[in-house]
């Protein structure tokens, strides 16, 4: 998880800073697009997953984590 969106002040955010929350109840992706940097003045978005509204996901295999 990249937390640059929450680890920086709003005035320091640049295009590409993001925050991904992929927990069971909250699955969101937030990204900054502001054009502050010359290399970030154009944007190409290619959404490929779930384009028909039905996401087919592989089964998640739960594993037991060790202490520590």
PDB file with SEQRES, HELIX, SHEET and CRYST1 records, atoms N, CA, C and O in Angstrom:
SEQRES   1 A   68  UNK UNK UNK UNK UNK UNK UNK UNK UNK UNK UNK UNK UNK          
SEQRES   2 A   68  UNK UNK UNK UNK UNK UNK UNK UNK UNK UNK UNK UNK UNK          
SEQRES   3 A   68  UNK UNK UNK UNK UNK UNK UNK UNK UNK UNK UNK UNK UNK          
SEQRES   4 A   68  UNK UNK UNK UNK UNK UNK UNK UNK UNK UNK UNK UNK UNK          
SEQRES   5 A   68  UNK UNK UNK UNK UNK UNK UNK UNK UNK UNK UNK UNK UNK          
SEQRES   6 A   68  UNK UNK UNK                                                  
HELIX    1 AA1 UNK A    4  UNK A    7  1                                   4    
HELIX    2 AA2 UNK A   10  UNK A   12  5                                   3    
HELIX    3 AA3 UNK A   38  UNK A   40  5                                   3    
SHEET    1 AA1 2 UNK A  18  UNK A  22  0                                        
SHEET    2 AA1 2 UNK A  27  UNK A  31 -1                                        
CRYST1    1.000    1.000    1.000  90.00  90.00  90.00 P 1           1          
ATOM      1  N   UNK A   1       0.855  -1.180   0.000  1.00  0.00           N  
ATOM      2  CA  UNK A   1       0.000   0.000   0.000  1.00  0.00           C  
ATOM      3  C   UNK A   1       0.893   1.232   0.000  1.00  0.00           C  
ATOM      4  O   UNK A   1       1.750   1.383   0.870  1.00  0.00           O  
ATOM      5  N   UNK A   2       0.694   2.094  -0.956  1.00  0.00           N  
ATOM      6  CA  UNK A   2       1.406   3.363  -1.024  1.00  0.00           C  
ATOM      7  C   UNK A   2       0.548   4.393  -0.297  1.00  0.00           C  
ATOM      8  O   UNK A   2      -0.602   4.618  -0.676  1.00  0.00           O  
ATOM      9  N   UNK A   3       1.091   5.014   0.733  1.00  0.00           N  
ATOM     10  CA  UNK A   3       0.303   5.958   1.518  1.00  0.00           C  
ATOM     11  C   UNK A   3       0.780   7.395   1.317  1.00  0.00           C  
ATOM     12  O   UNK A   3       0.645   8.215   2.226  1.00  0.00           O  
ATOM     13  N   UNK A   4       1.336   7.718   0.142  1.00  0.00           N  
ATOM     14  CA  UNK A   4       1.835   9.075  -0.059  1.00  0.00           C  
ATOM     15  C   UNK A   4       0.724  10.108   0.066  1.00  0.00           C  
ATOM     16  O   UNK A   4       0.981  11.254   0.434  1.00  0.00           O  
ATOM     17  N   UNK A   5      -0.507   9.712  -0.237  1.00  0.00           N  
ATOM     18  CA  UNK A   5      -1.627  10.643  -0.151  1.00  0.00           C  
ATOM     19  C   UNK A   5      -1.878  11.079   1.287  1.00  0.00           C  
ATOM     20  O   UNK A   5      -2.290  12.215   1.520  1.00  0.00           O  
ATOM     21  N   UNK A   6      -1.641  10.211   2.242  1.00  0.00           N  
ATOM     22  CA  UNK A   6      -1.902  10.573   3.628  1.00  0.00           C  
ATOM     23  C   UNK A   6      -0.641  10.940   4.392  1.00  0.00           C  
ATOM     24  O   UNK A   6      -0.723  11.457   5.506  1.00  0.00           O  
ATOM     25  N   UNK A   7       0.525  10.680   3.811  1.00  0.00           N  
ATOM     26  CA  UNK A   7       1.779  10.997   4.486  1.00  0.00           C  
ATOM     27  C   UNK A   7       2.333  12.374   4.125  1.00  0.00           C  
ATOM     28  O   UNK A   7       3.345  12.792   4.689  1.00  0.00           O  
ATOM     29  N   UNK A   8       1.694  13.084   3.201  1.00  0.00           N  
ATOM     30  CA  UNK A   8       2.159  14.412   2.773  1.00  0.00           C  
ATOM     31  C   UNK A   8       1.104  15.462   3.091  1.00  0.00           C  
ATOM     32  O   UNK A   8      -0.077  15.150   3.238  1.00  0.00           O  
ATOM     33  N   UNK A   9       1.546  16.705   3.195  1.00  0.00           N  
ATOM     34  CA  UNK A   9       0.571  17.780   3.342  1.00  0.00           C  
ATOM     35  C   UNK A   9      -0.064  18.034   1.978  1.00  0.00           C  
ATOM     36  O   UNK A   9       0.526  17.711   0.948  1.00  0.00           O  
ATOM     37  N   UNK A  10      -1.249  18.605   1.967  1.00  0.00           N  
ATOM     38  CA  UNK A  10      -1.980  18.840   0.715  1.00  0.00           C  
ATOM     39  C   UNK A  10      -1.173  19.687  -0.264  1.00  0.00           C  
ATOM     40  O   UNK A  10      -1.265  19.472  -1.472  1.00  0.00           O  
ATOM     41  N   UNK A  11      -0.391  20.638   0.224  1.00  0.00           N  
ATOM     42  CA  UNK A  11       0.385  21.501  -0.671  1.00  0.00           C  
ATOM     43  C   UNK A  11       1.561  20.781  -1.327  1.00  0.00           C  
ATOM     44  O   UNK A  11       2.091  21.258  -2.331  1.00  0.00           O  
ATOM     45  N   UNK A  12       1.976  19.642  -0.775  1.00  0.00           N  
ATOM     46  CA  UNK A  12       3.101  18.885  -1.328  1.00  0.00           C  
ATOM     47  C   UNK A  12       2.681  17.758  -2.270  1.00  0.00           C  
ATOM     48  O   UNK A  12       3.541  17.118  -2.875  1.00  0.00           O  
ATOM     49  N   UNK A  13       1.383  17.502  -2.408  1.00  0.00           N  
ATOM     50  CA  UNK A  13       0.911  16.409  -3.243  1.00  0.00           C  
ATOM     51  C   UNK A  13       1.154  16.690  -4.718  1.00  0.00           C  
ATOM     52  O   UNK A  13       0.974  17.816  -5.183  1.00  0.00           O  
ATOM     53  N   UNK A  14       1.564  15.662  -5.449  1.00  0.00           N  
ATOM     54  CA  UNK A  14       1.764  15.764  -6.899  1.00  0.00           C  
ATOM     55  C   UNK A  14       1.053  14.588  -7.569  1.00  0.00           C  
ATOM     56  O   UNK A  14       0.702  13.606  -6.915  1.00  0.00           O  
ATOM     57  N   UNK A  15       0.848  14.703  -8.873  1.00  0.00           N  
ATOM     58  CA  UNK A  15       0.175  13.641  -9.611  1.00  0.00           C  
ATOM     59  C   UNK A  15       0.855  12.301  -9.363  1.00  0.00           C  
ATOM     60  O   UNK A  15       2.080  12.192  -9.411  1.00  0.00           O  
ATOM     61  N   UNK A  16       0.056  11.304  -9.102  1.00  0.00           N  
ATOM     62  CA  UNK A  16       0.572   9.970  -8.845  1.00  0.00           C  
ATOM     63  C   UNK A  16       0.580   9.583  -7.385  1.00  0.00           C  
ATOM     64  O   UNK A  16       0.574   8.394  -7.066  1.00  0.00           O  
ATOM     65  N   UNK A  17       0.593  10.569  -6.474  1.00  0.00           N  
ATOM     66  CA  UNK A  17       0.482  10.235  -5.059  1.00  0.00           C  
ATOM     67  C   UNK A  17      -0.862   9.537  -4.874  1.00  0.00           C  
ATOM     68  O   UNK A  17      -1.865   9.947  -5.457  1.00  0.00           O  
ATOM     69  N   UNK A  18      -0.877   8.480  -4.058  1.00  0.00           N  
ATOM     70  CA  UNK A  18      -2.100   7.695  -3.969  1.00  0.00           C  
ATOM     71  C   UNK A  18      -2.259   7.027  -2.630  1.00  0.00           C  
ATOM     72  O   UNK A  18      -1.354   7.022  -1.795  1.00  0.00           O  
ATOM     73  N   UNK A  19      -3.445   6.456  -2.446  1.00  0.00           N  
ATOM     74  CA  UNK A  19      -3.765   5.690  -1.252  1.00  0.00           C  
ATOM     75  C   UNK A  19      -4.684   4.553  -1.667  1.00  0.00           C  
ATOM     76  O   UNK A  19      -5.770   4.788  -2.198  1.00  0.00           O  
ATOM     77  N   UNK A  20      -4.256   3.334  -1.429  1.00  0.00           N  
ATOM     78  CA  UNK A  20      -5.047   2.157  -1.766  1.00  0.00           C  
ATOM     79  C   UNK A  20      -5.505   1.515  -0.469  1.00  0.00           C  
ATOM     80  O   UNK A  20      -4.684   1.171   0.382  1.00  0.00           O  
ATOM     81  N   UNK A  21      -6.808   1.352  -0.314  1.00  0.00           N  
ATOM     82  CA  UNK A  21      -7.352   0.631   0.839  1.00  0.00           C  
ATOM     83  C   UNK A  21      -7.999  -0.639   0.302  1.00  0.00           C  
ATOM     84  O   UNK A  21      -9.022  -0.576  -0.379  1.00  0.00           O  
ATOM     85  N   UNK A  22      -7.413  -1.775   0.602  1.00  0.00           N  
ATOM     86  CA  UNK A  22      -7.906  -3.041   0.076  1.00  0.00           C  
ATOM     87  C   UNK A  22      -8.263  -3.976   1.219  1.00  0.00           C  
ATOM     88  O   UNK A  22      -7.804  -5.117   1.286  1.00  0.00           O  
ATOM     89  N   UNK A  23      -9.097  -3.458   2.117  1.00  0.00           N  
ATOM     90  CA  UNK A  23      -9.567  -4.269   3.224  1.00  0.00           C  
ATOM     91  C   UNK A  23     -10.904  -4.891   2.822  1.00  0.00           C  
ATOM     92  O   UNK A  23     -11.500  -4.483   1.826  1.00  0.00           O  
ATOM     93  N   UNK A  24     -11.368  -5.855   3.571  1.00  0.00           N  
ATOM     94  CA  UNK A  24     -12.595  -6.559   3.200  1.00  0.00           C  
ATOM     95  C   UNK A  24     -13.772  -5.609   3.011  1.00  0.00           C  
ATOM     96  O   UNK A  24     -14.501  -5.724   2.026  1.00  0.00           O  
ATOM     97  N   UNK A  25     -13.969  -4.678   3.931  1.00  0.00           N  
ATOM     98  CA  UNK A  25     -15.127  -3.792   3.863  1.00  0.00           C  
ATOM     99  C   UNK A  25     -14.864  -2.517   3.075  1.00  0.00           C  
ATOM    100  O   UNK A  25     -15.809  -1.883   2.605  1.00  0.00           O  
ATOM    101  N   UNK A  26     -13.607  -2.129   2.918  1.00  0.00           N  
ATOM    102  CA  UNK A  26     -13.273  -0.876   2.232  1.00  0.00           C  
ATOM    103  C   UNK A  26     -12.274  -1.182   1.126  1.00  0.00           C  
ATOM    104  O   UNK A  26     -11.130  -1.536   1.411  1.00  0.00           O  
ATOM    105  N   UNK A  27     -12.682  -1.054  -0.113  1.00  0.00           N  
ATOM    106  CA  UNK A  27     -11.766  -1.275  -1.237  1.00  0.00           C  
ATOM    107  C   UNK A  27     -11.833  -0.043  -2.124  1.00  0.00           C  
ATOM    108  O   UNK A  27     -12.667   0.056  -3.024  1.00  0.00           O  
ATOM    109  N   UNK A  28     -10.932   0.893  -1.847  1.00  0.00           N  
ATOM    110  CA  UNK A  28     -10.930   2.141  -2.604  1.00  0.00           C  
ATOM    111  C   UNK A  28      -9.512   2.478  -3.051  1.00  0.00           C  
ATOM    112  O   UNK A  28      -8.528   2.005  -2.482  1.00  0.00           O  
ATOM    113  N   UNK A  29      -9.440   3.298  -4.071  1.00  0.00           N  
ATOM    114  CA  UNK A  29      -8.170   3.777  -4.593  1.00  0.00           C  
ATOM    115  C   UNK A  29      -8.326   5.273  -4.816  1.00  0.00           C  
ATOM    116  O   UNK A  29      -9.198   5.704  -5.571  1.00  0.00           O  
ATOM    117  N   UNK A  30      -7.496   6.055  -4.172  1.00  0.00           N  
ATOM    118  CA  UNK A  30      -7.520   7.506  -4.341  1.00  0.00           C  
ATOM    119  C   UNK A  30      -6.200   7.927  -4.953  1.00  0.00           C  
ATOM    120  O   UNK A  30      -5.146   7.452  -4.530  1.00  0.00           O  
ATOM    121  N   UNK A  31      -6.237   8.814  -5.943  1.00  0.00           N  
ATOM    122  CA  UNK A  31      -5.023   9.261  -6.621  1.00  0.00           C  
ATOM    123  C   UNK A  31      -5.103  10.765  -6.859  1.00  0.00           C  
ATOM    124  O   UNK A  31      -6.175  11.311  -7.118  1.00  0.00           O  
ATOM    125  N   UNK A  32      -3.957  11.420  -6.766  1.00  0.00           N  
ATOM    126  CA  UNK A  32      -3.862  12.866  -6.999  1.00  0.00           C  
ATOM    127  C   UNK A  32      -3.528  13.112  -8.466  1.00  0.00           C  
ATOM    128  O   UNK A  32      -2.642  12.466  -9.026  1.00  0.00           O  
ATOM    129  N   UNK A  33      -4.240  14.046  -9.078  1.00  0.00           N  
ATOM    130  CA  UNK A  33      -3.939  14.500 -10.434  1.00  0.00           C  
ATOM    131  C   UNK A  33      -4.026  16.018 -10.400  1.00  0.00           C  
ATOM    132  O   UNK A  33      -5.116  16.579 -10.286  1.00  0.00           O  
ATOM    133  N   UNK A  34      -2.866  16.690 -10.499  1.00  0.00           N  
ATOM    134  CA  UNK A  34      -2.902  18.140 -10.388  1.00  0.00           C  
ATOM    135  C   UNK A  34      -1.980  18.872 -11.358  1.00  0.00           C  
ATOM    136  O   UNK A  34      -2.093  20.093 -11.464  1.00  0.00           O  
ATOM    137  N   UNK A  35      -1.089  18.211 -12.062  1.00  0.00           N  
ATOM    138  CA  UNK A  35      -0.244  18.868 -13.058  1.00  0.00           C  
ATOM    139  C   UNK A  35       0.810  19.808 -12.501  1.00  0.00           C  
ATOM    140  O   UNK A  35       1.304  20.669 -13.229  1.00  0.00           O  
ATOM    141  N   UNK A  36       1.172  19.665 -11.224  1.00  0.00           N  
ATOM    142  CA  UNK A  36       2.195  20.532 -10.639  1.00  0.00           C  
ATOM    143  C   UNK A  36       3.560  20.316 -11.280  1.00  0.00           C  
ATOM    144  O   UNK A  36       4.327  21.264 -11.445  1.00  0.00           O  
ATOM    145  N   UNK A  37       3.865  19.079 -11.640  1.00  0.00           N  
ATOM    146  CA  UNK A  37       5.151  18.769 -12.257  1.00  0.00           C  
ATOM    147  C   UNK A  37       4.985  18.707 -13.775  1.00  0.00           C  
ATOM    148  O   UNK A  37       3.981  18.196 -14.271  1.00  0.00           O  
ATOM    149  N   UNK A  38       5.956  19.220 -14.502  1.00  0.00           N  
ATOM    150  CA  UNK A  38       5.880  19.263 -15.967  1.00  0.00           C  
ATOM    151  C   UNK A  38       5.663  17.872 -16.565  1.00  0.00           C  
ATOM    152  O   UNK A  38       4.920  17.726 -17.535  1.00  0.00           O  
ATOM    153  N   UNK A  39       6.304  16.853 -15.993  1.00  0.00           N  
ATOM    154  CA  UNK A  39       6.183  15.496 -16.530  1.00  0.00           C  
ATOM    155  C   UNK A  39       4.816  14.871 -16.270  1.00  0.00           C  
ATOM    156  O   UNK A  39       4.515  13.803 -16.803  1.00  0.00           O  
ATOM    157  N   UNK A  40       3.992  15.516 -15.465  1.00  0.00           N  
ATOM    158  CA  UNK A  40       2.683  14.958 -15.113  1.00  0.00           C  
ATOM    159  C   UNK A  40       1.530  15.764 -15.685  1.00  0.00           C  
ATOM    160  O   UNK A  40       0.438  15.756 -15.117  1.00  0.00           O  
ATOM    161  N   UNK A  41       1.741  16.455 -16.789  1.00  0.00           N  
ATOM    162  CA  UNK A  41       0.685  17.314 -17.329  1.00  0.00           C  
ATOM    163  C   UNK A  41      -0.246  16.591 -18.290  1.00  0.00           C  
ATOM    164  O   UNK A  41      -1.234  17.173 -18.737  1.00  0.00           O  
ATOM    165  N   UNK A  42       0.046  15.337 -18.618  1.00  0.00           N  
ATOM    166  CA  UNK A  42      -0.883  14.572 -19.451  1.00  0.00           C  
ATOM    167  C   UNK A  42      -1.238  13.287 -18.715  1.00  0.00           C  
ATOM    168  O   UNK A  42      -0.470  12.799 -17.887  1.00  0.00           O  
ATOM    169  N   UNK A  43      -2.397  12.754 -19.024  1.00  0.00           N  
ATOM    170  CA  UNK A  43      -2.903  11.611 -18.297  1.00  0.00           C  
ATOM    171  C   UNK A  43      -3.552  10.643 -19.264  1.00  0.00           C  
ATOM    172  O   UNK A  43      -4.347  11.042 -20.114  1.00  0.00           O  
ATOM    173  N   UNK A  44      -3.216   9.383 -19.136  1.00  0.00           N  
ATOM    174  CA  UNK A  44      -3.850   8.334 -19.927  1.00  0.00           C  
ATOM    175  C   UNK A  44      -4.375   7.294 -18.956  1.00  0.00           C  
ATOM    176  O   UNK A  44      -3.615   6.734 -18.166  1.00  0.00           O  
ATOM    177  N   UNK A  45      -5.668   7.036 -19.014  1.00  0.00           N  
ATOM    178  CA  UNK A  45      -6.294   6.064 -18.126  1.00  0.00           C  
ATOM    179  C   UNK A  45      -6.840   4.931 -18.969  1.00  0.00           C  
ATOM    180  O   UNK A  45      -7.568   5.159 -19.936  1.00  0.00           O  
ATOM    181  N   UNK A  46      -6.487   3.706 -18.601  1.00  0.00           N  
ATOM    182  CA  UNK A  46      -6.987   2.525 -19.287  1.00  0.00           C  
ATOM    183  C   UNK A  46      -7.601   1.574 -18.258  1.00  0.00           C  
ATOM    184  O   UNK A  46      -6.923   0.666 -17.777  1.00  0.00           O  
ATOM    185  N   UNK A  47      -8.870   1.773 -17.918  1.00  0.00           N  
ATOM    186  CA  UNK A  47      -9.498   0.855 -16.966  1.00  0.00           C  
ATOM    187  C   UNK A  47      -9.765  -0.483 -17.648  1.00  0.00           C  
ATOM    188  O   UNK A  47     -10.445  -0.531 -18.674  1.00  0.00           O  
ATOM    189  N   UNK A  48      -9.247  -1.547 -17.099  1.00  0.00           N  
ATOM    190  CA  UNK A  48      -9.380  -2.844 -17.745  1.00  0.00           C  
ATOM    191  C   UNK A  48     -10.138  -3.870 -16.910  1.00  0.00           C  
ATOM    192  O   UNK A  48     -10.765  -4.772 -17.466  1.00  0.00           O  
ATOM    193  N   UNK A  49     -10.090  -3.749 -15.605  1.00  0.00           N  
ATOM    194  CA  UNK A  49     -10.744  -4.752 -14.779  1.00  0.00           C  
ATOM    195  C   UNK A  49     -12.186  -4.351 -14.512  1.00  0.00           C  
ATOM    196  O   UNK A  49     -12.469  -3.184 -14.241  1.00  0.00           O  
ATOM    197  N   UNK A  50     -13.073  -5.285 -14.584  1.00  0.00           N  
ATOM    198  CA  UNK A  50     -14.497  -5.093 -14.264  1.00  0.00           C  
ATOM    199  C   UNK A  50     -15.190  -4.123 -15.210  1.00  0.00           C  
ATOM    200  O   UNK A  50     -16.083  -3.395 -14.778  1.00  0.00           O  
ATOM    201  N   UNK A  51     -14.820  -4.086 -16.454  1.00  0.00           N  
ATOM    202  CA  UNK A  51     -15.403  -3.103 -17.366  1.00  0.00           C  
ATOM    203  C   UNK A  51     -16.856  -3.393 -17.701  1.00  0.00           C  
ATOM    204  O   UNK A  51     -17.550  -2.528 -18.236  1.00  0.00           O  
ATOM    205  N   UNK A  52     -17.327  -4.599 -17.395  1.00  0.00           N  
ATOM    206  CA  UNK A  52     -18.719  -4.941 -17.670  1.00  0.00           C  
ATOM    207  C   UNK A  52     -19.560  -4.946 -16.402  1.00  0.00           C  
ATOM    208  O   UNK A  52     -20.721  -5.354 -16.435  1.00  0.00           O  
ATOM    209  N   UNK A  53     -18.997  -4.499 -15.291  1.00  0.00           N  
ATOM    210  CA  UNK A  53     -19.753  -4.408 -14.049  1.00  0.00           C  
ATOM    211  C   UNK A  53     -19.734  -5.671 -13.204  1.00  0.00           C  
ATOM    212  O   UNK A  53     -20.232  -5.658 -12.078  1.00  0.00           O  
ATOM    213  N   UNK A  54     -19.180  -6.750 -13.708  1.00  0.00           N  
ATOM    214  CA  UNK A  54     -19.090  -7.985 -12.948  1.00  0.00           C  
ATOM    215  C   UNK A  54     -17.630  -8.390 -12.859  1.00  0.00           C  
ATOM    216  O   UNK A  54     -17.006  -8.702 -13.873  1.00  0.00           O  
ATOM    217  N   UNK A  55     -17.094  -8.385 -11.671  1.00  0.00           N  
ATOM    218  CA  UNK A  55     -15.688  -8.737 -11.486  1.00  0.00           C  
ATOM    219  C   UNK A  55     -15.578 -10.212 -11.137  1.00  0.00           C  
ATOM    220  O   UNK A  55     -16.192 -10.686 -10.182  1.00  0.00           O  
ATOM    221  N   UNK A  56     -14.806 -10.914 -11.906  1.00  0.00           N  
ATOM    222  CA  UNK A  56     -14.523 -12.309 -11.595  1.00  0.00           C  
ATOM    223  C   UNK A  56     -13.155 -12.341 -10.923  1.00  0.00           C  
ATOM    224  O   UNK A  56     -12.133 -12.079 -11.556  1.00  0.00           O  
ATOM    225  N   UNK A  57     -13.152 -12.660  -9.651  1.00  0.00           N  
ATOM    226  CA  UNK A  57     -11.913 -12.648  -8.873  1.00  0.00           C  
ATOM    227  C   UNK A  57     -11.514 -14.062  -8.518  1.00  0.00           C  
ATOM    228  O   UNK A  57     -12.364 -14.916  -8.268  1.00  0.00           O  
ATOM    229  N   UNK A  58     -10.220 -14.304  -8.497  1.00  0.00           N  
ATOM    230  CA  UNK A  58      -9.722 -15.597  -8.048  1.00  0.00           C  
ATOM    231  C   UNK A  58     -10.059 -15.774  -6.577  1.00  0.00           C  
ATOM    232  O   UNK A  58     -10.143 -14.800  -5.829  1.00  0.00           O  
ATOM    233  N   UNK A  59     -10.250 -17.019  -6.168  1.00  0.00           N  
ATOM    234  CA  UNK A  59     -10.550 -17.311  -4.779  1.00  0.00           C  
ATOM    235  C   UNK A  59      -9.371 -16.889  -3.896  1.00  0.00           C  
ATOM    236  O   UNK A  59      -8.212 -17.118  -4.241  1.00  0.00           O  
ATOM    237  N   UNK A  60      -9.680 -16.280  -2.772  1.00  0.00           N  
ATOM    238  CA  UNK A  60      -8.654 -15.865  -1.822  1.00  0.00           C  
ATOM    239  C   UNK A  60      -8.460 -16.993  -0.816  1.00  0.00           C  
ATOM    240  O   UNK A  60      -9.393 -17.384  -0.114  1.00  0.00           O  
ATOM    241  N   UNK A  61      -7.251 -17.503  -0.757  1.00  0.00           N  
ATOM    242  CA  UNK A  61      -6.945 -18.582   0.172  1.00  0.00           C  
ATOM    243  C   UNK A  61      -6.432 -17.949   1.461  1.00  0.00           C  
ATOM    244  O   UNK A  61      -5.427 -17.238   1.461  1.00  0.00           O  
ATOM    245  N   UNK A  62      -7.126 -18.214   2.546  1.00  0.00           N  
ATOM    246  CA  UNK A  62      -6.720 -17.650   3.829  1.00  0.00           C  
ATOM    247  C   UNK A  62      -5.621 -18.512   4.439  1.00  0.00           C  
ATOM    248  O   UNK A  62      -5.689 -19.741   4.412  1.00  0.00           O  
ATOM    249  N   UNK A  63      -4.612 -17.853   4.985  1.00  0.00           N  
ATOM    250  CA  UNK A  63      -3.524 -18.554   5.652  1.00  0.00           C  
ATOM    251  C   UNK A  63      -3.393 -18.008   7.062  1.00  0.00           C  
ATOM    252  O   UNK A  63      -3.715 -16.850   7.328  1.00  0.00           O  
ATOM    253  N   UNK A  64      -2.922 -18.851   7.952  1.00  0.00           N  
ATOM    254  CA  UNK A  64      -2.730 -18.418   9.323  1.00  0.00           C  
ATOM    255  C   UNK A  64      -1.371 -17.754   9.447  1.00  0.00           C  
ATOM    256  O   UNK A  64      -0.367 -18.316   9.010  1.00  0.00           O  
ATOM    257  N   UNK A  65      -1.322 -16.571  10.033  1.00  0.00           N  
ATOM    258  CA  UNK A  65      -0.080 -15.842  10.182  1.00  0.00           C  
ATOM    259  C   UNK A  65       0.625 -16.212  11.484  1.00  0.00           C  
ATOM    260  O   UNK A  65      -0.012 -16.482  12.503  1.00  0.00           O  
ATOM    261  N   UNK A  66       1.940 -16.216  11.422  1.00  0.00           N  
ATOM    262  CA  UNK A  66       2.725 -16.506  12.616  1.00  0.00           C  
ATOM    263  C   UNK A  66       2.792 -15.260  13.494  1.00  0.00           C  
ATOM    264  O   UNK A  66       2.675 -14.141  12.995  1.00  0.00           O  
ATOM    265  N   UNK A  67       2.976 -15.447  14.782  1.00  0.00           N  
ATOM    266  CA  UNK A  67       3.134 -14.320  15.693  1.00  0.00           C  
ATOM    267  C   UNK A  67       4.418 -13.575  15.378  1.00  0.00           C  
ATOM    268  O   UNK A  67       5.406 -14.185  14.969  1.00  0.00           O  
ATOM    269  N   UNK A  68       4.412 -12.265  15.564  1.00  0.00           N  
ATOM    270  CA  UNK A  68       5.607 -11.472  15.389  1.00  0.00           C  
ATOM    271  C   UNK A  68       5.727 -10.975  14.013  1.00  0.00           C  
ATOM    272  O   UNK A  68       6.690 -10.280  13.690  1.00  0.00           O  
TER     273      UNK A  68                                                      
END                                                                             
